[in-house]
């Protein structure tokens, strides 16, 4: 039989996953080809067992069988865990000791998108490894002598039971509002809150790939309006929100104020560091300086690292960090947990902390040092040009003697605060952010950023809807 060949739409092979618009750039044939190509990677490493899960998107039940068929025909033994959150797939791959795992998920993208997140030997599968999937399929994949098999494995009860096993909030009964956003956590969340102490109100609990209530991305403030209103109306202790596949968390305090990703990490880090003095806590380059200072004050070693959940996970495993997080709401616990990003698990740990507090969550948030910062500014820049711009800016800053971290783009520290310019790994955009302790300082930082962009021939980003206290 001739070798199977397949060409992916090049826009779908991204830094951290494979993702596209169903029926336009992503089809069932792509799912099958991913199964064949990923199966060949696993086989080359001597493995043969792959776990597969899928989210609640309308197209996921159509793509998952094609993915499974490709894996089976590549000789894999496929463990199908069904519909659920992405962290449940990571959990299955871990406890079932599989050689790989693939989640069919469009994450927080619009309803017409879908994609595939992969792990190989419980390690992130990203970057060149994803491009290799495309290369393998294009070059041709021969069938092994014997096909594999597929069977259904129910891990939901074990997953939720494991989440509950780390509840450490004592007997205090919290009132918690949850917004599932009609995402894939639906069933797991219902089981979880059914066994947690306290009163739990679940909004948009039904899994619905049309996302009728609002878009499932908790980092966008307008998507949290329903949650905030409900927390205030019910006098709840806090609110929790998830993205579409529940690997990212959003949180609001008892007053309905949004906790940014770095503020949430401060609260989680303080708790972890009580028993792990000196441990390294990792956050991405977009995080506030307040986070890094607070980690140090709590007896930890703060580490600034590259943005990107796969990059953070890999660094965390490399150095043995017990906790890491990103501004985007990915939170990674290796303290009692397995090192992958799991919004349900992060929620259980956060609830435990709040239940043990003798003050409301808002008091903790309000006690953090107050700074002013821009939102994450994203502006178009050609894919080839974006990295060159960063190099040009870095060279000028170096020549000027500026204090620069070049871990991921350029993060410049000045007496006023700091500003960041980096190239997105997933889109043809540059990303900028600035933070200062005063209005005047923030304006100075923004002007410095604009000057650097103009020197590279780029217009100033749109600062409208600009800064807020943080």
N, C-alpha and C positions, 0 to 999 in steps of 0.2 A: 504494500500500500504506500502511496506517495505521502511524503511528509506534509503535515497540516501547516498551512501558513495563514497569517492574519495581519492586517495593518490597522492599528488603532488611529483614531483621530489624534494628532499630536497634542491638541489642547487638553486632552484628558489625562495625560501622564504628568502628574504634578509632583511636587517635592515630597509630600507626606502621604499621598494616596492617589488613586485613580478616580476621577470624578468628571461627570459631564451631564449634558441635557439629554434625557431619555427620548429616543426617537429621532434625535438630531445628531448628537456627537457620541451617544452611548446606546448600545443595542444588546440584545440577548447574545449575539455572536461575540461581542466583546467579553461578556461574562464567561462564556464557554472558553474563549481563548485565554483568559486570565487563569481559569482552572487548569488548563493544559500547561501553560507556561510556569505557573507557580508550583504545580505538581512536579515539573521537571527539576525545579530548583531544590525542592524538598528531597526528591529522590537522589539527586547528586550528593546531597549531604548525608545520605544513608537513612533518611526518614521515610515514613509512609502514612502517618496519621495526621489529618488536618481537621480542625473544628471549623464549622461554618454557622454563622448567625445572620439575621437580617432585621432591619428596622421596620417602622410602620408606614413607610411610603407606599403609595399605590402601586408602584412598579417593582417593589422589592420581591413580592411573591412570584413574579415572572422572571426576574434576574437570578434569584437564588437557585432554582433547579438547573439552569444552564451552567452556572458556576460549578455546582455539584457534579453535573455530567462531565464537565471538562476535567475535574479533579479525579473522578472515578476512572475515566479513560486514560489518565496519566498514571494509573496504578495506585492511587491513594485510597486509604480507608478513611471515609468521611464521616465525622460525627456531627449530625445536624441538630443544633440546639434550638432552632425555631426563632420566633420573633421576640425581641427583647432589646435592652440597651447594649451599646458597644462594650461597656465594662464587663457585662456578663459573658461576652465572647472571650475577652481577655482572661476572665476568671476560669472559664471552661478550659481554655488552652493551658492554663497554669495547673489546675488541680487534676486534669485528665492527662497531664504530661504529654501533650501532643507535640508533634514536630513543627506544626504551623497552625495559623488561624486566619480566617478571612471573614470580615464583617461587611455585609452589603448595607451601605448606609450613605445617605446624602448629607449627614450631619445637620448643619443649620442652614443649608442652602434652600432656595425656593422649592416648592413642591415638584416642579418638573425636573429637578436634578436627582441624580443618584450616583453612587460610587462604591469604592471598595477600600477598606482599611485592612492592612495585613500585619501579621507578626510572624517571625521565623525563629523557632527555638526560644520563644518568649522574649525576643528582642525586637525593637522597632525595625520595620522594613520600609526604607524610605530612600530618597535621593537617587543615587545611581542604581540601586537595586530595583527601583520602579522602572527606570529607563531600560534596565536589562530585561524586564518582562516584555516590553515592546520589541526589543532586539531579538529575543528568542522567538517570539511569535512570527516576526517578519522573516527570520532566517529559516524557519521550518522546524516542526516538532514531530519526531517519530513516535509512534505508539509503542509502549512497552509490550512484552510478550503476553502478559496477563493484566487484565483490567482489575481495578480495585473494587470497593464496595461502599455502600452508604447505609447508615442506620440512624435512627432518631435517638437522641439522648436528652433527657429532661434534667436540666441543671438548675432550674429556677428556684426550687425549694432549698437546695444546698446553697445557692448564691445568697438568697435573702437571709437564710439562717446564719451564714457567715457574716453578713453585714450586721445582724443583730447581736452577734457574739461579742462585738467590740463596743456595744453601748455601755457608757460609763457615767451616766448622769444621775445615778442614785434614784431617789424617790420623788424628786421635785417634778410636778406635773406641768409641762409647758403647753401653751396653746400655739400651734404652728399652722401656718397656711402654706400649702405647697402648690406651685403652678407647674403642672406637667407639660403644658403647652401642646397637648395632644401628641406628645412624642412617644418614643419607643419604651420609655420607662414605665408606662402605664400600669401593667399588671404587677411588675416587681414593686412599684411604689405602693400600690394598694395592699399588697401582702406585707410590706415593711411597716406601714403606718398601723396596720391592724394588730401588730405585735409590740409597737412602741408605747410606753406610758404616755399619758397626756391626751390632749384633744387635738385632733388633726383634721384640717379642712383641705380637701384636694380639689383644685380647680383644673378644668380641662383634662380630666383623668383618662378619658377615652382615647385610645390610640387612633388617630385620624390623619392620614397622610396629606389631607388638604389643608391642615392647620387653620381651621375656621376661626379660632379666637384671635390669634395674633401669630406673628412669625416666631419660631422657637429659637431665639437667640438672646440669652439673658444679659449680654453685654450692651445691648441697645436699650436705652432708658425707656423709650416708648413701649417696648415689649413688657415692661414691668409695671405699667400703670394699673392693670387689673389686680395684680398681686398687692401693690402698695395700698390701693383703695380697700382691699379686703382686710389687710393687716390692721389698718387704722379703724375700719368699721367694727371689727371684732375685738379690738384691744389685744391683739396677739403678741406673743413674745418675739416673734421673728417670722420672716417669710423666706421660702426657698424656691428657686426656679431652676429648670434644666434646659439645655438645648435639645435639639431633635433626637439625638442618640444618647443623651445623658452622660457624656464624658466631660461636660463643662457645667459649672454651677454659677448661679447668681444668688445674692442674698440681700435682704433688706432688714433693717433693725425694727424695734418695737414702735418707733416713731414714723416708720415708712421711708427712712433714708436708705439709699442704695449704698451697700458696702462694695467698694471697688475691689478688684482681684487682689491688689497688694494689701489693702486693709484687712481683707479676710485672711490672707496669709500671715499677717502679723499676729492675729488672734490664735490661729492654728499653731504657729511656730512657738509662741510663748508656752503653750500647753505641752508640746513635744519636748521643748528644751528643759522643762522641769526635771525630767528624768534623763535627759541626754545633753548635759552641759558640754559645750564646746563643739557640738555637732554642726555640720555644714548644712545651711538652708539655702536652696537655690531659687533664684527668681530671674525672669528675663530682663533684657535691657530697657524695656519700657516701664518697669516698675519705679515707683517713687523712691527717692532717697530716704524718705521716712522709714520704709520697710527695712532697708539695709541697716539703718541706724538702730531701729528697734530690735532687730535680731541680735545685733551686737550687745545692746543693753541687756537683753535677756540671757546673755551668756552663750550665744551661738556664734558661728562663723558664717557671715553672709557671703554668698558667691553670686555675682552677676554673670548670666550666661545668655547664649543666643536664643532668640525667640523661635518657637516651633516645638510642638509637643514631643515629636520624635527625638529632637536634639536634646531637649531637657531630660527625657527619660534615659537616653544613652549616657549623658553626663552623670546623672544621678546614680546609675548602676556602677559606673566607672569608679566613683569616689566613695560610694557607700553612704550617700546622703539619705536621711530618714524622711525628708519632706522637701517638696519643690512646688512651685506654682508659676502661673503666667497671668498677665493682666486679662487675658481672654477667658479666664475662669477654669482652665485646666488645673487641677490640684492632684499632686502625686504623693501618696503616702507609701513609704517603705517601713514606717513605724507601725508594726503589727499587721500591715497589709503587704501587698505584693509589688509595689513600685509603679503600678500603672494608674492612669488618670480615671477617676471614678467619682462622679458627682453624688451618687447615692451614698457612697462611703464617706465622702467629705462632709455630707450633710449630717450623717450619724455622729461623726466626731464633733462637728460644730454644735449640734444639739446637746451633746454631753457636756461640752464646755459651758454653754449658756445655762444649763440646768444646775451646774455647780457654782455659778456666779452669785454674789450677793447684791449685785447691781444689775440694772437692765443693760442689754446689749448696746443701746444708744449711748450710755454713759461711757462705755469702753471706746466706742467710735469717736465720741466727742473729745475724749482725753488725748487722742493722738495729736501730735504736732500739726498745726494747720498750715497748709501750703496752697498755692494757687497753681493750677496747671491747665494746659490746653487739653482738649480731647485728643485722641489719636487722629492725626491729620493724614489723609491718604490722597495723593494726587497722581495723575497719569504721568508715566514716563516709559518710553520704549524699553522693551525687555533687554535689548542689547546695551542701551544707553544708561540704564539705571545703575549698573555696577560701576561704569566708568565715572559717573557723577560722584559716587561715593569716594572713589579713588582720588578724584580731583580735589574734592573738599578736604579729604584727609591730608593730602600733600600741602595744601595751603595752610591748614591749621598747624601742621607740624612745623612748617617754616616760620609761622608766627609765634611758636613756642606755647601753644595752647595745651591745656591738660585734657588729653583725649584717651578714651578707652575705645579700642577698635575690635572688640570681641564680635560685634555684629553691627556693621555700619560704623558710625562715629557717635559717641556720646561724650559731649564736651561739658566739663565742670568749670564753672566760673564763680566769682564771689556772689553773684546774684542767685545762682542755682545751677540748672543743667538743661541742655537741649540735646535732642537725638535726631539723627537722620540715618535711615537704613533702607535698603532695597528689599521689597517683599519677595519671599521665596516662591510665592504662588501666583502673583499677578503682576501685570506690567504697571506697577505703581511704586512710588517712593513713600515712605512712612516717616512722619515727623512728630515730635512731641517736645514740650518744654515745661519746666516747673521752676517756680521761684517762691520766695517768701513774701514778696510785695508786688503790687500792681506794676510799679515802675520797673522793678527787676524783670518781671515777665515780659514787659514791652521791649526791654533791652535785649533779652534773649531772642524774642521773635524777630527783631530787626537784624540781629546777627545771622540768624538762620536765613532770612530773606536775602541778605547781602551775599551769603555763600551760594545760594541757589541762583541768583542773578549772575554771579561770576561764572557759573556753568551754563548760562543761557536759559535758565528756567524761570518761569513766572512765580510770584509768591503764592503759597497755598491760601485757601479760603479760611480765614480765622473766624468767620462769623459763627455765632452760636457757641462762642469761644470758651472761656475758662470758667471753672467752678472751684469752689473750695474743696479740699481733699484731705 
